[in-house]
Amino acid sequence: MPIPSYTTDLTTISPCDSNSTPLTFTNIGTGADSTETDYFIQNTACVSKPFNITAGGIYVDNTTGITISSGQCYWAWYYFGCPNALLAEASGGLQALIGSSSGNYNLWDILGNDTYTYGGWRCIPIDPNNISADDAIGTPTATRQLFGVYCRTSAGISKGNPLGIDAMRYGRGELRVYNGSLADGRATFSGMASTNDNTSNRYGLFQAIDGGYLWQGLMILGYSAAVDFLDSNKNILVANTKKVQSDFNTIEIRNASSIVSWTGIQISSLGTTSKGNFLMTDNADVDLITCTFNDLGTFTFLSNATCTGTIFRRCNLITQSSAVFTDCTFDKTNDSTKALLSDNPGNISSSSFVSSGTKYAIELTNATAGNTYTFTGNTFTGYASSDGSTGNECIYNNSSGAVTLNINASDQIPTIRNGASASTAINRLVNITVTVKDESGSVVQNARVAVYKSSDMTELNNELTDSNGIATTTYNYTADTAVIIRVRKSSATPKYIAVQTSGTITNTGLTTTVTFVADSIAESTTSGTIAGDFTINTTTKTIRHVVGETPIYTAKELYTWLCDYFDDSGTMDDTLPMTAQTPTEFTLVNGWFMDDTSMQFINGGAIQTSGWTHPTNTTGIRILTLATITGVDDTDLGAVVAGVTTGDTGKLVDYNITLKKLWVRTDATDDDFNNTGETINVSGSPAGSMNGTAESSVTGETIWSNIFTLGTLVSGTTLDVYQNDSQITPFWSSGQIDILIKVMEASVEIDSGNITVLARKYSTLYDHYVIDASSGRNPVPLAAFADNNNETAEGTVGAYASITITFGHYSYDLLNGNGARDYDVEVNCGGHTILEIYEYLKYVTRTGSTTTLNGVNGEYHTTVGDIRLNYTGETSGPFVQGNAITSSAGGSGYIVSLIDNGTTGTLVIRNVHGTFADTNTLTSSGTTATINGMPESITQSKQAPFGTFAGGVFFGARGVKIYNMDGGDANNYSLLDSTNTPQDPPATVGLEVNGVKTGEEQITHDAVSGTGDGVFAVGNYLRGLTSSAVGTIRQIVDNTHTIVGEISGTFSATEVVKETTTGDSGGDTGDQATASAKTTKYVRCRIEAKAGGPLTEGDQIMNVEASTSYGSEGFYKATTTFSYTADQPVIIRARYRGYVPFETSGVIGSSGLTVTTIWQIDSNYRE
């Protein structure tokens, strides 16, 4: 733009450079006017007049009338050299003159001895259209042709020409400023004054005075072109223009492209008629910085105006029109009702309002209705202290609508008057700022930050951090407020451990920094299928597996998914379900619940709970055990559980029909379901009653320990897992396992955390391992291999029915020179070979065994007992084998074997849990005693619980006694007695009595019809005792044993038998009977010592039935063993009624003795 231009609209009537040209001056009163060159204000001369009179003046005749439009003024410079001689202003001391013709003048009071004390030149505007004349001479008309000055004094002035006039003009008094730029120079106040004060101009509009400037008229900034006006630190006085309209003195900014920037400008009004207005006609760029306006008129701003640090002191109404006021002061407005008329209170900040006692600080216009504004940092002094309608409230909402003002918490709360249909809400806003950094101090972007009220979890913020690591919002402060701050980032790498912290919002807000720690445990990506297999219920705080049996997820995968799920905006209000302590140890926190079945689909790490204990956690978990349970299913999950008697309530999170248990999330601290017999309703219907014990309602934490096997297993091995002597139903596949097992419930360890894992696949060398799995991830080493000595089919071995196993104390002498020794179980081999015995004992301890051994399932049997101890001081005895027993140290178990010596003795105890120690008191069914010495642990035979087999020899486990094996194996075993002392048999030979082809079968037939007396009865029916006889049927009459008839032949228990009187098998006549019962009898065989050997004559060596079949012809034999030291002569006997007794002699040699019997029917024998 060009250089600044400063012009005016004033039109010269007379420059007063001469009293005769261009117009002639005329005197009123005596004393001739003259051209004055000694004192003047404009150019080089003025017109003056002597004044030795008390009234008179001078004027110039324009010869024609001058049109002075509305708003325009008559301007002239006035001078009187003796101001103290003037009459008072109101008395017409010095007056402006406008006349229509000679002798006809209107006069306006302008100065007097009371207002013109110091004299000097004064430029005074008169508005003849709007301001009535104070006086008149003659009868002036509307024609304005004469212009001059009139004066009244108290006495004539004797010297000189004291009355002077200069530069007579008319016009609005516009000082027009436009153009200017940084390059060409900006418009300034000094530039205005320089033009005004040029002696050729002396417009009287903006003149430099000591310390500043004196201004009057209309200052137009941006008159015909935009102005660039920049100035600072200037003082401007607004002239006391009395004979003008109120808007005469106005600063008007035109042209939207104008720039007006004032810093430190002070404008003060000297008068009250036109105090000086500020008017933005066009929306120019206006900046008023640290300016001061004293006693001015109205200010009308537009939206491009910015007032910073500016003071409006005793000014009239200020109209905002969206202008910005920052750090401004509105001091005692001179408006009739308010200091500031605001259409956008959001643009008013950090400003001060000082009341004049009866007016509003701010009135809100209709434009504010329905809007919310940030209105911060403003203060109010002297206004009404409470809302009302006194007219002195801080804010008058006259918008006819609702207005919300957000203020800082530290701000003063303004009082409000609401006009018709108006309402005002005041929010005291403070900033909540959370900065997120990592451990190195670097900011973290895209971390999810959520802030909640601690009292009710109202969400205050939920957003991602920006590139500066910051998440911020504002909050309506009413009082200090405790908050919970959650920061999470787990959806994308880098991932961090979630942080929850607390803080307090004060009247200065809340600013905090959260330091993230990198999450080294979470996987870099989340499983793509886990979300479909598990469900999350944030209402009941449960995580449940819902789909299929595979895949199995690691605990780390579960943790990764949960962290990912709960860092979304919609889940930040939920507590985090899981934390990680190590890559294999995790905790369900904040009371989150997972059920036992869901844990079957997790491996690779242990999981414990935190927050289940009630009432430590108001909504903790209680486990209710019922006497019976009915009507509960999955549709009840999340439903209300209620105690009918106590009124206690909660929500069902899990149930187990088999265990009769309900897992309930309590509703309140006192919901402890402490009535042990009350009825429990689920979904409003009875589910059962509490089981009547103190354990019917328990609470506490749970641990699922992780166990995993390693080592060697034979293909197809399904491992057995036992806890607290009970089998855990397998939910795993064959082979190595990696599973979670519950080892603590309700804060009580289950069997001290002990778990037994057994590899018992038949035909393998077994193994098992007992582990303390109280917590964490626990390896279970196993080594199970194929057993080359156990290759007989299960079905075959399982049919060895004659083998018996009996637990308890046995004293037995192997005749090995050690005397009778104590054993804790005996196995009657039933004549089987040692290998058959070994395989059978493997069979009954295999996985899937249905045999009960020593009080437990065979697959869980590991040894005769866990400990062996001595006791003393027995009372109320004796102890009883098989009974439960406890120790005063908390140990428990069952008595397997008892050696009772009165008040002392020895016990072998199985299924030991807890501690048995020296001096502990033992208690069992009323019997007590004291442990004497430390109990001895019994070493287990893991590969085969009863004993191993190698090189054709059976090596018995501790305390296992075997006997009655096949004679050929009489020496093929080695035992350990109850004290763990080896006991090998002496040289043993086998004894056998064979050749017995059948035993005796007795079949009873009842008579159906007949002609004879008595009934049919079958007695002494022998099948094939000899090679020729097949048996007989004898009719016994009236139980007299009188034989009526016989039939020879082979008969079964289901045949129909007919009467015969001839005795041959073909003559069946008469009555018939049907078999109703059949029993089998065996032949008893005995061997006794004769003189001539190491035994005493008559010593019994054998006395057993021939019950062992052999061969393919149905033959039976009796066997036993004999400890051979020298040849022993013997007598062998086999007897059965109805037959000739068999008896023979023999010698037991170093290879034993075998005898074959011969049977003959005794024809003399009768029943």
Order of alpha helices (4+ residues) and beta strands (2+ residues): beta-beta-beta-beta-beta-beta-beta-beta-beta-beta-beta-beta-beta-beta-alpha-beta-beta-beta-beta-beta-beta-beta-beta-beta-beta-beta-beta-beta-beta-beta-beta-beta-beta-beta-beta-beta-beta-beta-beta-beta-beta-beta-beta-beta-beta-beta-beta-beta-alpha-beta-beta-beta-alpha-beta-beta-beta-alpha-beta-beta-beta-beta-beta-beta-beta-beta-beta-beta-beta-beta-beta-beta-beta-beta-beta-beta-beta-alpha-beta-beta-alpha-beta-beta-beta-beta-beta-beta-beta-beta-beta-beta-beta-beta-beta-beta-beta-beta-beta-beta-beta-beta-beta-beta-beta-beta-beta-beta-beta
